[in-house]
């Protein structure tokens, strides 16, 4: 799994906005990533981030796509707004290759 994050702008009130892409880089087209967890600190956003795409379960533990599968080559994308970027990294994933 590859997680890339970058600043994409800011709101009129000056709050920065960030985009995040989580990509399943598995070379086997039949490998699906399930239960993707991200180390996310005290993640919160001043704008709504769909909880079906990315949500904090507990301090330091966020879940991607409700734990559902992310196919090989598929990306999950979301944006958030906060005074500073969170230090996000994939902490665990379960691959199913059929």
Buried (B, 14 or more C-beta within 10 A) or exposed (E): BEBEBEEEEEEEEEBBBBBBEBBBEBEEEEBBBBBBBBBBBEBEBEEEBEEEBBBBEEEBBBBBBEEBBBEBEBEBEBBBBBEEEBEBEBBEBEBEEE
